[in-house]
């Protein structure tokens, strides 16, 4: 049944009339409640996806966009107001007008338990905000300690190399537990108010990186997007975090993951490849990762600014008055502007040093140029922040004393938005010199404000930007002067070029930037992400879902409705009533785990194969890509076992029968062409090697660097296809391999030949079981399924194509791993010797998470 808080909040949604955006309609519906916890209802497969126009958006942030003020007697409750400059409010301009929106997040104060219901009612009634109440102890450990002192520096490519006698900071388990606990509180609150079957959930930033796992565990079909507003580091940096896999899997539990730039997305995809072994592909312009049957889309779209909001502030009388005051104050001077948080990575001190170098190299600019730096309050606390603040003030004072005037004007925040807009409007140049940053919207705001600058009223618009080449906003600002923020001389020269640049060039650069900023605003960003999230979730109702894994390693397996697990009970009756059975088994990854140190089959595998092949009604074959010598040696004790080696080039029906090769002419002169090419790539790719088969050559790169090996495999594939274009061979790329085979060789042809031989012997198969795990086995599955339509086979033929692992496949059945394969084969080996039993009552737990 619905929780009390959920019902209360939704009742409030129906009666709300004071929400900040009265044009939005709020649908009076309760979430559909599942009859059993964590069980997917059977009819959910047939439920159509909701219409986007009525789908509610649940925006999850830390914190809520509601600054609080002390209570005014006699009220016991603090007062709240919406922050109109908060991103979570600005992005509403890009969402459909008719869709209701709920904000979920924390509030920056402790609320005693006896007041929490009243505060929640107040926030929801007035602002449609749902507070997550986190205790001060957990919040301090979660936000100030773990997020700000560990996770934030790591995402900005800063390693924790100080703080202990050994020179490195140990991973703090208690802080990690607080992070996980806080994310779980967010998930609990989201699921109180969200309808997982209909609503869209959009979570923001690194504070909530574990949230998707908690939401996906509770609601496997939740429509979930996540946008990371910070950078994402390279795999070499990210893998230093002990919880790296948990956070990666958490992000992969979202349907859509957004980043500001391709660099950040590329690092994320590289981490997924190197740490989880997942590949990505481009699908109609979208990057996507196949993750246990789910497609996780990776989107690259930078956040923008709300141009209309800035315009209205710029036109306000308060702003114009402040701008006039600043024009008078800095009359006859050239104003350079910087606006940053007081932070370790914002490069404020480097800008001051560049200003000092500018005045050293160009004495004529002394007393003519002023650098105004607005320092917003630091978002975290500690001795590091205090030291940065003290050093910044000390550096500004030293430079001013050296040149005898206020060359640097350092203004400690908070500074009201109208005053910032006024500074943007009067500055000739904006300098953003961050060492590392996610996107940084300061140059965008500066460009927009210069468009409406009172100082340029009636004059051509112009602006110049000096920007760090490392931050996310640098690539779109193609007219900015980019440089390395640590190279002080270069930054100083860029500042001088900005001052001395011809007016016409300033105008051209401004026009180029303003065209981009005005068209790629926050509404464009929100609308684009929202539309892609709907697109990414459109097939949720077409698949069945299973939950696997524990803790933060949890993930959902999504498979087609006709894809089911193969059990002994399901297949045994068909096995008993048939008399001519064909059993086809792959080797590596099917009967032997992959990778495995020893490839020799275990005694258990030998025993079960001997048991099956001893039945005169059975024809049992191992169909493998391995060479015939290895397979002959390994299965020497299996007298009646058939083997098809090298994907069917060699076949024998029993241990004592001779090897038969396919009827393809044995011309292997192509090896003289292919082998030198493979050898060239082997020498250039550490960890790769060449496998020589009688009929094929295989280049392996599973032990090479994942990215480099994959890149080399693509190049090798292209190279071999070119040099072997006129040869009777096929070049294929498999899992960590590039293989060259004669034309007409595949496991699918093996199946056709075996069935044809059985037909010619007067024993057409009435039972076919095929089990495999990789791409080459898909040919077998396809051939077997097409054989069902063969009029030469008995009309009642039982066909079971089964893949190993829950993954998309042409097979209709699956087994989890090699252990399940052996158990199934053992069950079949004993099924014909046991009388059929009455089937026990079966209780289905499909979908149970």
Secondary structure in CASP SS format (residue, H / E / C, confidence):
PFRMAT SS
TARGET T0000
AUTHOR 0000-0000-0000
METHOD secondary structure of the structure
MODEL  1
X C 1.00
X C 1.00
X C 1.00
X H 1.00
X H 1.00
X H 1.00
X H 1.00
X H 1.00
X H 1.00
X H 1.00
X H 1.00
X H 1.00
X H 1.00
X H 1.00
X H 1.00
X C 1.00
X C 1.00
X C 1.00
X C 1.00
X C 1.00
X C 1.00
X C 1.00
X C 1.00
X C 1.00
X C 1.00
X C 1.00
X C 1.00
X C 1.00
X C 1.00
X C 1.00
X C 1.00
X C 1.00
X C 1.00
X C 1.00
X C 1.00
X C 1.00
X C 1.00
X C 1.00
X C 1.00
X C 1.00
X C 1.00
X H 1.00
X H 1.00
X H 1.00
X H 1.00
X H 1.00
X C 1.00
X C 1.00
X C 1.00
X C 1.00
X C 1.00
X H 1.00
X H 1.00
X H 1.00
X C 1.00
X C 1.00
X E 1.00
X E 1.00
X E 1.00
X E 1.00
X C 1.00
X C 1.00
X C 1.00
X C 1.00
X C 1.00
X E 1.00
X E 1.00
X E 1.00
X E 1.00
X C 1.00
X C 1.00
X C 1.00
X C 1.00
X C 1.00
X C 1.00
X C 1.00
X C 1.00
X C 1.00
X E 1.00
X E 1.00
X E 1.00
X E 1.00
X C 1.00
X C 1.00
X C 1.00
X C 1.00
X H 1.00
X H 1.00
X H 1.00
X H 1.00
X H 1.00
X H 1.00
X H 1.00
X H 1.00
X C 1.00
X C 1.00
X C 1.00
X C 1.00
X C 1.00
X C 1.00
X E 1.00
X E 1.00
X E 1.00
X E 1.00
X E 1.00
X C 1.00
X C 1.00
X C 1.00
X C 1.00
X C 1.00
X C 1.00
X C 1.00
X H 1.00
X H 1.00
X H 1.00
X H 1.00
X H 1.00
X H 1.00
X H 1.00
X H 1.00
X H 1.00
X H 1.00
X H 1.00
X H 1.00
X H 1.00
X H 1.00
X H 1.00
X C 1.00
X E 1.00
X E 1.00
X E 1.00
X C 1.00
X C 1.00
X C 1.00
X C 1.00
X H 1.00
X H 1.00
X H 1.00
X H 1.00
X H 1.00
X H 1.00
X H 1.00
X H 1.00
X H 1.00
X H 1.00
X H 1.00
X H 1.00
X H 1.00
X H 1.00
X H 1.00
X H 1.00
X H 1.00
X H 1.00
X H 1.00
X H 1.00
X C 1.00
X C 1.00
X C 1.00
X C 1.00
X C 1.00
X C 1.00
X C 1.00
X C 1.00
X C 1.00
X C 1.00
X C 1.00
X C 1.00
X C 1.00
X C 1.00
X C 1.00
X C 1.00
X C 1.00
X H 1.00
X H 1.00
X H 1.00
X H 1.00
X H 1.00
X H 1.00
X H 1.00
X H 1.00
X H 1.00
X H 1.00
X H 1.00
X H 1.00
X H 1.00
X H 1.00
X H 1.00
X H 1.00
X H 1.00
X H 1.00
X H 1.00
X H 1.00
X H 1.00
X C 1.00
X C 1.00
X C 1.00
X C 1.00
X C 1.00
X C 1.00
X E 1.00
X E 1.00
X E 1.00
X E 1.00
X E 1.00
X C 1.00
X H 1.00
X H 1.00
X H 1.00
X C 1.00
X C 1.00
X H 1.00
X H 1.00
X H 1.00
X H 1.00
X H 1.00
X H 1.00
X H 1.00
X H 1.00
X C 1.00
X C 1.00
X C 1.00
X C 1.00
X E 1.00
X E 1.00
X E 1.00
X E 1.00
X E 1.00
X C 1.00
X C 1.00
X C 1.00
X C 1.00
X C 1.00
X C 1.00
X C 1.00
X H 1.00
X H 1.00
X H 1.00
X H 1.00
X C 1.00
X C 1.00
X C 1.00
X C 1.00
X C 1.00
X H 1.00
X H 1.00
X H 1.00
X H 1.00
X H 1.00
X H 1.00
X H 1.00
X H 1.00
X H 1.00
X C 1.00
X C 1.00
X C 1.00
X E 1.00
X E 1.00
X E 1.00
X E 1.00
X C 1.00
X C 1.00
X H 1.00
X H 1.00
X H 1.00
X H 1.00
X H 1.00
X H 1.00
X H 1.00
X H 1.00
X H 1.00
X H 1.00
X H 1.00
X H 1.00
X H 1.00
X H 1.00
X H 1.00
X C 1.00
X C 1.00
X C 1.00
X E 1.00
X E 1.00
X E 1.00
X E 1.00
X C 1.00
X C 1.00
X E 1.00
X E 1.00
X E 1.00
X E 1.00
X E 1.00
X E 1.00
X C 1.00
X C 1.00
X E 1.00
X E 1.00
X E 1.00
X E 1.00
X E 1.00
X E 1.00
X E 1.00
X C 1.00
X C 1.00
X C 1.00
X C 1.00
X C 1.00
X C 1.00
X H 1.00
X H 1.00
X H 1.00
X H 1.00
X H 1.00
X H 1.00
X H 1.00
X H 1.00
X C 1.00
X C 1.00
X H 1.00
X H 1.00
X H 1.00
X H 1.00
X H 1.00
X H 1.00
X H 1.00
X H 1.00
X H 1.00
X H 1.00
X H 1.00
X H 1.00
X H 1.00
X C 1.00
X C 1.00
X C 1.00
X C 1.00
X E 1.00
X E 1.00
X E 1.00
X E 1.00
X E 1.00
X E 1.00
X E 1.00
X E 1.00
X C 1.00
X C 1.00
X C 1.00
X C 1.00
X C 1.00
X C 1.00
X H 1.00
X H 1.00
X H 1.00
X H 1.00
X H 1.00
X H 1.00
X H 1.00
X H 1.00
X H 1.00
X H 1.00
X H 1.00
X H 1.00
X H 1.00
X H 1.00
X C 1.00
X H 1.00
X H 1.00
X H 1.00
X C 1.00
X C 1.00
X C 1.00
X E 1.00
X E 1.00
X E 1.00
X E 1.00
X E 1.00
X E 1.00
X E 1.00
X E 1.00
X C 1.00
X C 1.00
X C 1.00
X C 1.00
X C 1.00
X C 1.00
X H 1.00
X H 1.00
X H 1.00
X H 1.00
X H 1.00
X H 1.00
X H 1.00
X H 1.00
X H 1.00
X H 1.00
X H 1.00
X H 1.00
X H 1.00
X H 1.00
X H 1.00
X H 1.00
X H 1.00
X H 1.00
X H 1.00
X H 1.00
X H 1.00
X C 1.00
X C 1.00
X C 1.00
X C 1.00
X E 1.00
X E 1.00
X E 1.00
X E 1.00
X E 1.00
X C 1.00
X C 1.00
X C 1.00
X C 1.00
X H 1.00
X H 1.00
X H 1.00
X H 1.00
X H 1.00
X H 1.00
X H 1.00
X H 1.00
X H 1.00
X H 1.00
X C 1.00
X C 1.00
X E 1.00
X E 1.00
X E 1.00
X E 1.00
X C 1.00
X C 1.00
X C 1.00
X C 1.00
X C 1.00
X C 1.00
X C 1.00
X C 1.00
X C 1.00
X H 1.00
X H 1.00
X H 1.00
X H 1.00
X H 1.00
X H 1.00
X H 1.00
X H 1.00
X H 1.00
X H 1.00
X C 1.00
X C 1.00
X H 1.00
X H 1.00
X H 1.00
X C 1.00
X C 1.00
X C 1.00
X C 1.00
X C 1.00
X C 1.00
X C 1.00
X E 1.00
X E 1.00
X E 1.00
X E 1.00
X E 1.00
X C 1.00
X C 1.00
X C 1.00
X C 1.00
X C 1.00
X C 1.00
X C 1.00
X C 1.00
X C 1.00
X C 1.00
X C 1.00
X C 1.00
X E 1.00
X E 1.00
X E 1.00
X C 1.00
X C 1.00
X C 1.00
X C 1.00
X H 1.00
X H 1.00
X H 1.00
X H 1.00
X H 1.00
X H 1.00
X H 1.00
X H 1.00
X H 1.00
X H 1.00
X H 1.00
X H 1.00
X H 1.00
X C 1.00
X C 1.00
X H 1.00
X H 1.00
X H 1.00
X H 1.00
X H 1.00
X H 1.00
X H 1.00
X H 1.00
X H 1.00
X H 1.00
X H 1.00
X H 1.00
X H 1.00
X H 1.00
X H 1.00
X H 1.00
X H 1.00
X C 1.00
X C 1.00
X H 1.00
X H 1.00
X H 1.00
X H 1.00
X H 1.00
X H 1.00
X H 1.00
X H 1.00
X H 1.00
X H 1.00
X H 1.00
X H 1.00
X H 1.00
X H 1.00
X H 1.00
X C 1.00
X C 1.00
X C 1.00
X H 1.00
X H 1.00
X H 1.00
X E 1.00
X E 1.00
X E 1.00
X E 1.00
X E 1.00
X E 1.00
X C 1.00
X C 1.00
X H 1.00
X H 1.00
X H 1.00
X C 1.00
X E 1.00
X E 1.00
X E 1.00
X E 1.00
X E 1.00
X E 1.00
X C 1.00
X C 1.00
X C 1.00
X E 1.00
X E 1.00
X C 1.00
X C 1.00
X H 1.00
X H 1.00
X H 1.00
X H 1.00
X H 1.00
X H 1.00
X H 1.00
X H 1.00
X H 1.00
X H 1.00
X C 1.00
X C 1.00
X C 1.00
X E 1.00
X E 1.00
X E 1.00
X E 1.00
X E 1.00
X C 1.00
X C 1.00
X E 1.00
X C 1.00
X C 1.00
X C 1.00
X E 1.00
X C 1.00
X C 1.00
X C 1.00
X C 1.00
X C 1.00
X C 1.00
X C 1.00
X C 1.00
X C 1.00
X C 1.00
X H 1.00
X H 1.00
X H 1.00
X H 1.00
X H 1.00
X H 1.00
X H 1.00
X H 1.00
X H 1.00
X H 1.00
X H 1.00
X C 1.00
X C 1.00
X C 1.00
X C 1.00
X E 1.00
X E 1.00
X E 1.00
X E 1.00
X E 1.00
X E 1.00
X C 1.00
X C 1.00
X C 1.00
X C 1.00
X H 1.00
X H 1.00
X H 1.00
X H 1.00
X H 1.00
X H 1.00
X H 1.00
X C 1.00
X C 1.00
X C 1.00
X C 1.00
X C 1.00
X C 1.00
X C 1.00
X E 1.00
X E 1.00
X E 1.00
X E 1.00
X H 1.00
X H 1.00
X H 1.00
X C 1.00
X E 1.00
X E 1.00
X E 1.00
X C 1.00
X C 1.00
X C 1.00
X C 1.00
X C 1.00
X C 1.00
X C 1.00
X E 1.00
X E 1.00
X C 1.00
X C 1.00
X C 1.00
X C 1.00
X C 1.00
X C 1.00
X C 1.00
X C 1.00
X C 1.00
X H 1.00
X H 1.00
X H 1.00
X H 1.00
X H 1.00
X H 1.00
X H 1.00
X H 1.00
X H 1.00
X H 1.00
X H 1.00
X H 1.00
X H 1.00
X H 1.00
X C 1.00
X C 1.00
X C 1.00
X C 1.00
X E 1.00
X E 1.00
X E 1.00
X E 1.00
X C 1.00
X C 1.00
X C 1.00
X E 1.00
X E 1.00
X E 1.00
X E 1.00
X E 1.00
X C 1.00
X C 1.00
X C 1.00
X C 1.00
X C 1.00
X H 1.00
X H 1.00
X H 1.00
X H 1.00
X H 1.00
X H 1.00
X H 1.00
X H 1.00
X H 1.00
X H 1.00
X H 1.00
X H 1.00
X H 1.00
X H 1.00
X H 1.00
X H 1.00
X H 1.00
X H 1.00
X C 1.00
X C 1.00
X C 1.00
X C 1.00
X C 1.00
X E 1.00
X E 1.00
X E 1.00
X E 1.00
X E 1.00
X E 1.00
X C 1.00
X C 1.00
X E 1.00
X E 1.00
X E 1.00
X E 1.00
X E 1.00
X E 1.00
X C 1.00
X C 1.00
X C 1.00
X C 1.00
X H 1.00
X H 1.00
X H 1.00
X H 1.00
X H 1.00
X H 1.00
X H 1.00
X H 1.00
X H 1.00
X H 1.00
X H 1.00
X H 1.00
X H 1.00
X H 1.00
X C 1.00
X C 1.00
X C 1.00
X C 1.00
X C 1.00
X C 1.00
X E 1.00
X E 1.00
X E 1.00
X E 1.00
X E 1.00
X E 1.00
X C 1.00
X C 1.00
X H 1.00
X H 1.00
X H 1.00
X H 1.00
X H 1.00
X H 1.00
X H 1.00
X H 1.00
X H 1.00
X H 1.00
X H 1.00
X H 1.00
X H 1.00
X C 1.00
X C 1.00
X C 1.00
X C 1.00
X C 1.00
X C 1.00
X C 1.00
X C 1.00
X C 1.00
X C 1.00
X E 1.00
X E 1.00
X E 1.00
X E 1.00
X E 1.00
X E 1.00
X E 1.00
X C 1.00
X C 1.00
X C 1.00
X C 1.00
X C 1.00
X C 1.00
X C 1.00
X C 1.00
X E 1.00
X E 1.00
X E 1.00
X C 1.00
X C 1.00
X H 1.00
X H 1.00
X H 1.00
X H 1.00
X H 1.00
X H 1.00
X H 1.00
X H 1.00
X H 1.00
X H 1.00
X H 1.00
X H 1.00
X H 1.00
X H 1.00
X C 1.00
X C 1.00
X C 1.00
X C 1.00
X C 1.00
X C 1.00
X C 1.00
X C 1.00
X C 1.00
X C 1.00
X C 1.00
X C 1.00
X C 1.00
X C 1.00
X C 1.00
X C 1.00
X C 1.00
X C 1.00
END
